[in-house]
Amino acid sequence: MTAKNILRILLFILMSVLTISFSSLGWSEKMTAKTSSDKTPSIEDIVNRANRVAYYQENDGQAKVTMSIIDSQGRKRYRRFTILRRNDDTEDKRFGNQKFYVYFHRPADVNKMVFLVWKNIDKDDDRWLYLPALDLVKRIAASDKRTSFVGSHFFYEDVSGRIINEDKHELVKTTENYYVLKNTPIKSELVEFSYYYMWIHRQTFLPIKAEYYDKNGEKYRVYEALKVEDIQGLKTVTKSRMKDLRSSEETIIEYMNVKYNIGLSEDIFTERYLRRAPAKYLR
Amino acid sequence: MYFGTSLVQFSIRRPKLITTAMIVITFFLALLTILPSFWPKTFPFLNPLIVDTDPENMLPEDEFVRVFHDQMKREMNLYDMVVLGIVNESHPDGVFNTESLHKIYELTEYAKTLHWTSKEDSNAQVGIVTRDIIAPSTVDNIEQGGLGVVKFEWLMPKPPKSRQESIAIREKLLRLPFMKGTMLSEDGRALCLYLPLTSKDLSYRVSSELQKKIASFKGEERYFITGLPVAEDTFGVEMFKQMAISAPVAMLIIFALMMFFFRKFIVVLSPLIVAMVSVICTMGILIATGNTVHIMSSMIPIFIMPIAVLDAIHIGSEFFDRYQETRNRQETISNVMDDLFMPLLYTSLTTAAGFSSLALTPIPPVQTFGIFVAFGVMIAWFLTVVFIPAYFMLIREETLETFGAVHKNGDPVSHFPLSRFLNWLGKVTYNHAKMIIVATILLVLVAAYGITRITINDNPTKWFAHSHPIRIADKVLNEHFGGTYMAYLSLETKGGIISPDAYALSLSKRIEESLRGYQDTIQGITPVFEELQNEALRSAKTVPSKEGLLHQLTSFAESRMDKSQFEYMEAWEEALLFLDQERQRDQIFKRPEILSYIEELQTHLLSTRTVGKSNSLADIVKTVHRELLLGDPTQYKIPNSSNAVAQCLMTYQSSHRPQDLWHFVTPDFKKTVLWVQLKSGDNKEMSKVTKAIDTYIAANPPPFPLVHNWFGLTYINITWQNKMVSGMLKAFLGSFLVVLLLMTILFRSSSWGLLSMVPLTITIGLIYGAIGLIGKDYDMPVAILSSLSLGLSVDYAIHFLSRSRKLYERYGSWADSYAPVFKEPARAISRNAIVVGLGFLPLLLAPLVPYRTVGTFIAAILFAAGVASLMILPSLITLLEDWLFPKTQLCSFMCNCTTCIITAVATVLLIVINIQQFFSVGWTSITWISIVAIIVLTGTCGLFTISKRCRV
């Protein structure tokens, strides 16, 4: 075992301990931590942990996001928004429902526009949209979560997280750094892909790459984490890219001022706050 | 004539050498094209046969419309489309029944697979652009999802299972203004799939693949494939079948007719050999020099053949009439060639001049066509004078024993009514000359009226016969839909360029205004905005443009925000928002007033009746706005602020196909495109629409200055058509002058020169008059035919007049000469007209309309020219005998002042037309130059006239 590997394990244990201290279900973290370094964890374990580190980190979180949409002609468009996330106070905060509040700063003409999403595990999400120029709060049906997120190449589902039990997961390969998972949708008629591979980092469990294949077995969409930072002791993807191979276009998302556990109250995530944005969390 | 005689004598002496040389050269040229076409890898240094059926290539590649078309297609991610229509007339719900929709779904899924790895680039895919397919299963629906909920979802994620579901799909589509008249017909009987192609030259392949899939379906649906790319690409494929059928059939008919007249296979064969060899050599050289075989150049063989045969028939005919006189091959052929060498040279030169004048048109394929036909004509001439005598020498005397007309009293006895008819005709022209001329004048007047009624129009779809599937599809689909011909109208801001300094000053004022608006509600806003203001004024000196300045300021604000303390962060965020607002001030296609203007433009487009439907950014905004406001039909309107527009569009983009927006507007919102669906691909309809828009925009100026431009295949076609019409007119004038000059030189007299122009002028007048009267569109083949008719119809005049002059010299008066003129010479002319004219009638059976047109017109031209030469010329000679045959000594043509002046004027005009074409100098300066040139040349003429040489 090289020094580098030892360092990695130590780091990982440290991280796990940190996580445990914030977690209400510390024992399960501990169990995985013990087994993961040399023995391959079960497929459920990998999937659950990946889901957790990617979407459920801590009780809540805040980030300022810059989104660059680059088309095949090299033309760039920017979006700047603040994203607030809060896990519902359910029994298992790491798997349950979540709420997202997305506030647009720029482009200037969509300033103050808000998306509110209640991510529901066992039913369709609830989604609201506030359009300040029309002074209109609108509920949006969200039976399909694989539509573009504000014109980018990310889908709603990529931002809020695909619910893990919607796919059948197989571990197809374990490389030096990654568990490679093949995910096949259970209800294939609801999605445009027929399966996707996911590269999950063996130490951090962060999904680092995903490749989507269409019904003809052609790869057409690739997600990649470009930058991982340590934030409040948690490994967090702070820059990622979604490439559309068919159109040779891509969107890059950068997360800045990422904070966890800022104590967001639940009422922020209600219709009332759409028109009256919670200024102090949006800076 | 020395040259001519010695050339002919040489071939009479060395027939075998001539024949061998001809065969060797022909084979060599044939190999030169066959080898690289079949084994391109073995012969990479040779040019293979390249077919080009793209009407776009009617324009040079750097032509503005083409450059603009390509640029806009790239910028808007637009593609040429194959349109696949599915019609169900028998089901009560039209195509909106489970079976039909199932098939439509399946076809769409199949279409998604129709792309292949590019031959040039293994990373690139060519074929259908999957993500831009417009089909029920690939587009989004936006609608009310119950109680104030707006719903975005796939319109038809899977084929419906019940009647109810099928009807629901129809109702959804009918509610989408985008789809109504585009994807579904308003009666619900028909549905169209729009399949974008990476490149339009794949449309034949794609449509063939679709046909295969369609063939596997059973049921009452009918399928139609249309769209300009398919028409154009299919034309190319059929063109070759056509060439392989028409040319040989024409040959065969000519052969049969010649057999009828000359009855000797071995003799009849010679014109065919000349024609074949001329065609092979010309096409060989065309391909070997790297020229593509375009729709135009594919017609080269059909043009060369009659001309080549024409010359050879003259010799054959004379030989036929005279052979039995002496029964000596050598003597007969020498005599015949003596008489015919000059007329043949001149007929060929004039024909070549007519065609090479096409090089004056600004259309590359027409230039190539003209030059190569001219070239082929000269090859044919050369072969006629060199090979035909040699060929006759190679025929064994015994074979010719029974050949030719039997002579009685020195005249060949006529076996045919033709000779008797011509005899009679000669008498009529002599006795009723005035009547003939009056009748001609009347006809010309009618023709002139006809010419004024000519409509200039073309439409690649109409290149196919009425019964062709493409024509049927075109008809059916355009009855059901808003139109399958796409043209695009682009609107672009015409912003004046502002200097960074001037901009910084106005920006600085707005910063102050904005700051006043905040009234210190945000911490640190005053110092932050002041800092921004200073930075603006400072960096205005260093940046090249307004955009540069905004970019610079944004980077500045971002870096200041990153470094600033928490309490200033919000202020910097506001500064960035302010800068973004500045940037968006130029995004005029988000402004409600501009979108309303687009709406009005669309209404006006519909009022032309040619446009069945148009789609624009305004339609997207209105639809989204309506659905956001509970689907209330009264809310189908443009909201009243650009922010509201932007927010509607952001909502629209939260769909499965966010990229659709960029087909209508650029992301900087400075350029927009209207999709205009025309019901007809006729160029005249497209022209009507462009004119309507020009007039409208001139009368109703937009709220902001805009530049408007059209693109799309339907539009490109009118551009080359306009070029063709003006180009052809110039080419025609040019060749008319060349021919006049040649005639004046040939006859050494301007009066004879002018006389020889009479039949062709009348022929052309009659032909084009007839086109106007019967309402046939003046299209590409018709335009090209003006040069052909010029070249061909002057031939008969040359033969007729040169023989008349010779016979006049012998007999001394027209009264004595006209009868002999109406023997051999008239027979040769009429045989010619009949053989070649009838020979081209089989083209009428062609499924491709341009070939039919060519066939009909060659026949009509030849008949008309034959009749005009045989009736009008003798009548004119009868009436103008004294003027045409002056009793004084004929002197050198230079001495005849009129001749000299006419020659000079013709030359100058010719040069002027050429110069104007190539240097596009304004007419005014050119006019002055030519007037000076005419005066100088006239003076020179005068000098020649009074010079000693002329005083006889």
Interface residues (C-beta under 8 A of the other chain):
Chain A: D71 S72 Q73 R75 R77 R80 H105 R106 P107 A108 D109 V110 N111 M113 L129 L131 P132 A133 L134 L136 K138 R139 I140 A141 S143 D144 R146 T147 S148 F149 V150 G151 S152 Y156 E189 E192 N216 R246 S247 E249 R283
Chain B: R74 E75 N77 K112 T113 T130 R131 D140 G145 G148 V149 V150 K151 F152 E153 W154 P157 K158 F566 M569 E570 E573 L576 L577 F578 D580 Q581 R583 Q584 Q587 K590 H625 L628 L629 P639 S641 S642 N643 A644 V645 A646 Q647 C648 M650 T651 Q653 S654 S655 H656 R657 P658 Q659 L661 W662 T666 P667 D668
